[in-house]
């Protein structure tokens, strides 16, 4: 899917009074107000040509979702919904037109290369180095890096996501409390069983959002796996060091 520089699809921003709530600042808000920047969109063809071409429409949705992720920091599910609403409105379409996350991820890579090539690589390297420092501090909990910082699509709005494996979630909480780290507690999807979410600790570290998904030690045996496409889904500290070294050579 190609991007063009002839306009933009305006996203629906969840902003009130120019301020965006940041869950990592625990009651405070970071001001994201900034001068308008030039945005990009994928070329939208007349909708009449899509009714018999689900693949083409799926690609259009993936491209629009990728822009929302790269430029606005939307998560994949939200980006899909907004992209479909922007392109289709209330129109009902037949067939499977919803792109999967893998297709959207590839469009995010393409978008980064085309429009953010001057800033995204440095941002990614910065987040990987911070992640490695944190992983070294959390070494006793067998940390693994996941998400956008690992797969290389991390951008301006991306956070660091780690999976930890310990005998008790309380051990991690006590570790953070002893280091005066204020954290929020929530739940996130379990890579082993999505029906059983895992406790997740979120906080700001060096002005970056961090999420620690807490697993039991026994879960570590099934953790080091690639996806069906052979992609690395999680990486230990040594693997992250290698990624950094490759980037810096």
ZICOR-V506858 format. One record per residue. N is the residue number from 1. RES is the residue in three letters. PHI is phi in radians with two decimals (NA if undefined). PSI is psi in radians with two decimals (none if undefined). D_CENTER is the distance of its C-alpha to the mean C-alpha in Angstrom with 2 decimals. Layout:
BEGIN
n: [N	N]
res: [RES	RES]
phi: [PHI	PHI]
psi: [PSI	PSI]
d_center: [D_CENTER	D_CENTER]
END
This chain:
BEGIN
n: [1	2	3	4	5	6	7	8	9	10	11	12	13	14	15	16	17	18	19	20	21	22	23	24	25	26	27	28	29	30	31	32	33	34	35	36	37	38	39	40	41	42	43	44	45	46	47	48	49	50	51	52	53	54	55	56	57	58	59	60	61	62	63	64	65	66	67	68	69	70	71	72	73	74	75	76	77	78	79	80	81	82	83	84	85	86	87	88	89	90	91	92	93	94	95	96	97	98	99	100	101	102	103	104	105	106	107	108	109	110	111	112	113	114	115	116	117	118	119	120	121	122	123	124	125	126	127	128	129	130	131	132	133	134	135	136	137	138	139	140	141	142	143	144	145	146	147	148	149	150	151	152	153	154	155	156	157	158	159	160	161	162	163	164	165	166	167	168	169	170	171	172	173	174	175	176	177	178	179	180	181	182	183	184	185	186	187	188	189	190	191	192	193	194	195	196	197	198	199	200	201	202	203	204	205	206	207	208	209	210	211	212	213	214	215	216	217	218	219	220	221	222	223	224	225	226	227	228	229	230	231	232	233	234	235	236	237	238	239	240	241	242	243	244	245	246	247	248	249]
res: [UNK	UNK	UNK	UNK	UNK	UNK	UNK	UNK	UNK	UNK	UNK	UNK	UNK	UNK	UNK	UNK	UNK	UNK	UNK	UNK	UNK	UNK	UNK	UNK	UNK	UNK	UNK	UNK	UNK	UNK	UNK	UNK	UNK	UNK	UNK	UNK	UNK	UNK	UNK	UNK	UNK	UNK	UNK	UNK	UNK	UNK	UNK	UNK	UNK	UNK	UNK	UNK	UNK	UNK	UNK	UNK	UNK	UNK	UNK	UNK	UNK	UNK	UNK	UNK	UNK	UNK	UNK	UNK	UNK	UNK	UNK	UNK	UNK	UNK	UNK	UNK	UNK	UNK	UNK	UNK	UNK	UNK	UNK	UNK	UNK	UNK	UNK	UNK	UNK	UNK	UNK	UNK	UNK	UNK	UNK	UNK	UNK	UNK	UNK	UNK	UNK	UNK	UNK	UNK	UNK	UNK	UNK	UNK	UNK	UNK	UNK	UNK	UNK	UNK	UNK	UNK	UNK	UNK	UNK	UNK	UNK	UNK	UNK	UNK	UNK	UNK	UNK	UNK	UNK	UNK	UNK	UNK	UNK	UNK	UNK	UNK	UNK	UNK	UNK	UNK	UNK	UNK	UNK	UNK	UNK	UNK	UNK	UNK	UNK	UNK	UNK	UNK	UNK	UNK	UNK	UNK	UNK	UNK	UNK	UNK	UNK	UNK	UNK	UNK	UNK	UNK	UNK	UNK	UNK	UNK	UNK	UNK	UNK	UNK	UNK	UNK	UNK	UNK	UNK	UNK	UNK	UNK	UNK	UNK	UNK	UNK	UNK	UNK	UNK	UNK	UNK	UNK	UNK	UNK	UNK	UNK	UNK	UNK	UNK	UNK	UNK	UNK	UNK	UNK	UNK	UNK	UNK	UNK	UNK	UNK	UNK	UNK	UNK	UNK	UNK	UNK	UNK	UNK	UNK	UNK	UNK	UNK	UNK	UNK	UNK	UNK	UNK	UNK	UNK	UNK	UNK	UNK	UNK	UNK	UNK	UNK	UNK	UNK	UNK	UNK	UNK	UNK	UNK	UNK	UNK	UNK	UNK	UNK	UNK]
phi: [NA	-1.74	-1.86	-2.25	-1.81	-1.99	2.29	-2.64	-1.65	-1.30	-1.34	-1.55	-1.41	-1.58	-2.13	-2.18	1.10	1.40	-2.17	-2.02	-1.13	-2.03	-1.11	-1.45	-1.72	0.91	1.72	-1.70	-2.26	-1.66	-1.50	-1.70	-1.11	-2.75	-0.99	-1.06	-1.99	-1.22	-1.90	-2.28	-2.54	-1.45	-1.15	-1.76	-1.54	-0.94	-1.08	-1.10	-1.42	-1.62	-1.02	-1.92	-2.45	-1.11	-1.11	-1.17	-1.17	-1.04	-1.16	-1.09	-1.14	-1.07	-1.16	-1.15	-1.13	-1.07	-1.10	-1.11	-1.22	-1.22	-1.59	-1.99	1.33	-1.17	-1.34	-1.08	-1.13	-1.13	-1.08	-1.06	-1.07	-1.17	-1.09	-1.15	-1.18	-1.13	-1.48	-1.92	1.08	-1.73	-1.21	-1.64	-2.02	-1.52	1.49	-1.53	-1.93	-1.55	-1.23	-1.47	-1.11	-1.11	-1.15	-1.15	-1.03	-1.14	-1.21	-1.10	-1.03	-1.09	-1.08	-1.03	-1.15	-1.34	-2.05	-2.16	-1.10	-1.50	-2.24	-1.12	-1.04	-1.18	-1.10	-1.08	-1.09	-1.03	-1.18	-1.14	-1.17	-1.11	-1.04	-1.11	-1.04	-1.18	-1.09	-1.15	-1.17	-1.74	-0.93	-1.14	-1.85	0.83	-1.29	-2.27	-1.48	-2.39	1.38	-1.15	-1.16	-1.36	-1.36	1.64	-1.74	-1.03	-2.35	-0.98	-1.75	-1.35	-1.91	-1.66	-2.03	-2.13	-1.91	-1.98	-2.26	-2.50	-1.16	-2.59	-1.07	-1.07	-1.08	-1.20	-1.06	-1.10	-1.01	-1.24	-1.07	-1.14	-1.88	1.02	-1.66	-1.46	-2.31	-1.85	-1.98	-2.56	-2.27	-2.43	-1.11	-1.62	-1.17	-1.55	-2.68	-1.12	-1.35	-2.14	-1.10	-1.90	-1.11	-2.32	-1.82	-2.17	-2.83	-1.64	-2.43	0.92	1.14	-2.10	-1.26	-2.24	-2.21	-1.93	-1.51	-1.77	-2.04	-1.38	-0.99	-1.12	-1.23	-1.09	-1.07	-1.77	-1.44	-1.47	-2.40	-1.63	-1.34	-1.10	-1.51	1.45	-1.37	-1.31	-1.59	-2.70	-2.44	-1.41	-1.05	-1.12	-1.15	-1.18	-1.01	-1.14	-1.07	-1.12	-1.08	-1.10	-1.14	-1.50	-1.48]
psi: [2.27	2.63	2.64	2.76	0.63	0.78	-2.97	2.71	2.06	2.09	2.78	1.74	2.38	1.13	2.40	2.08	0.45	0.12	2.46	2.20	2.32	1.91	-0.30	-0.22	0.06	1.19	-0.30	2.95	2.51	2.40	1.97	0.16	2.25	2.81	2.56	2.42	2.68	2.21	3.01	2.84	2.88	2.63	2.19	2.07	2.86	2.39	-0.41	-0.42	-0.18	-0.35	-0.47	0.25	1.38	-0.60	-0.72	-0.72	-0.69	-0.70	-0.68	-0.74	-0.74	-0.71	-0.76	-0.69	-0.68	-0.71	-0.72	-0.65	-0.85	-0.70	-0.62	-0.11	0.36	2.57	2.92	-0.76	-0.79	-0.72	-0.71	-0.84	-0.81	-0.70	-0.75	-0.67	-0.68	-0.71	-0.59	-0.37	-2.22	0.17	2.32	2.25	2.56	2.69	3.04	1.81	0.04	2.08	2.60	3.00	-0.57	-0.73	-0.71	-0.71	-0.72	-0.63	-0.60	-0.74	-0.80	-0.76	-0.79	-0.75	-0.71	-0.70	-0.35	0.35	-0.34	-0.25	-0.55	-0.73	-0.71	-0.68	-0.77	-0.79	-0.73	-0.81	-0.66	-0.68	-0.72	-0.74	-0.75	-0.74	-0.75	-0.70	-0.66	-0.66	-0.56	0.36	-0.63	-0.25	0.32	1.11	2.52	2.37	2.43	3.13	-2.74	-0.58	-0.55	-0.85	-0.11	0.08	0.08	2.47	-2.73	-0.66	0.09	2.59	2.97	2.22	2.14	2.57	2.24	2.63	1.97	2.90	-0.57	2.41	-0.52	-0.55	-0.71	-0.74	-0.79	-0.69	-0.79	-0.71	-0.71	-0.31	0.31	0.62	2.04	2.20	2.76	2.61	2.27	-2.84	2.65	2.93	2.49	2.15	-0.34	-0.63	1.77	-0.29	-0.21	1.51	2.74	2.64	2.43	2.29	2.26	2.43	2.94	2.34	2.04	0.74	0.33	2.49	2.37	2.42	2.17	1.91	2.16	2.07	2.84	2.73	-0.67	-0.41	-0.30	-0.52	-0.54	0.17	-0.70	1.42	2.66	2.95	-3.13	-0.44	0.05	0.19	2.60	2.10	-0.41	2.67	2.38	-3.13	-0.69	-0.70	-0.65	-0.69	-0.72	-0.70	-0.76	-0.76	-0.72	-0.71	-0.63	-0.16	none]
d_center: [20.41	21.58	20.67	23.54	24.27	26.59	24.95	21.82	20.58	20.45	17.44	18.38	17.30	17.37	19.50	22.87	25.32	22.91	21.00	17.60	17.49	15.42	15.53	15.56	18.78	20.72	22.72	22.25	20.33	18.99	20.55	18.30	21.46	21.97	24.06	23.01	21.40	22.12	19.53	19.64	19.77	20.71	24.42	25.27	28.46	30.85	29.68	32.99	31.98	29.00	30.96	32.12	29.09	26.11	24.43	24.65	23.34	20.41	19.63	20.06	17.62	14.96	15.74	15.72	12.37	10.94	12.74	11.40	7.73	9.17	11.89	11.16	7.59	7.96	6.10	7.47	10.65	11.49	11.04	13.35	15.81	16.12	16.51	19.16	20.87	21.07	22.53	24.62	25.44	27.42	28.55	28.49	27.95	29.26	27.51	23.95	22.08	18.56	16.35	14.50	10.88	12.48	14.21	11.38	9.53	12.97	13.37	10.36	12.18	15.37	14.42	13.44	16.72	18.80	17.93	16.01	17.81	19.69	16.95	13.63	15.26	16.64	13.49	11.87	15.20	15.40	12.27	13.55	16.96	16.05	14.29	17.51	19.73	18.25	18.50	22.08	22.84	21.59	23.33	25.60	22.79	21.70	18.08	15.58	12.30	9.46	5.87	4.77	7.79	9.85	9.48	10.02	7.73	6.58	8.47	10.47	8.34	5.67	7.01	8.68	8.70	12.23	14.51	18.11	21.31	24.38	27.58	26.68	23.76	26.41	26.73	23.25	23.93	27.29	25.89	23.67	26.53	28.95	26.86	26.70	22.97	22.49	19.73	18.77	18.95	17.05	16.15	13.28	13.72	16.08	15.58	19.38	20.18	17.87	20.98	21.08	18.06	17.95	18.44	15.59	16.49	14.53	16.03	16.13	17.13	18.43	16.85	13.26	11.43	11.72	11.40	14.09	14.47	18.25	20.04	23.72	25.21	26.36	22.86	22.42	24.75	22.39	19.21	19.74	19.31	17.80	16.75	19.56	18.77	19.27	15.83	15.16	12.98	13.68	15.75	18.43	19.53	21.87	19.39	17.15	20.45	21.19	18.00	18.88	22.47	21.85	19.93	22.79	25.60]
END
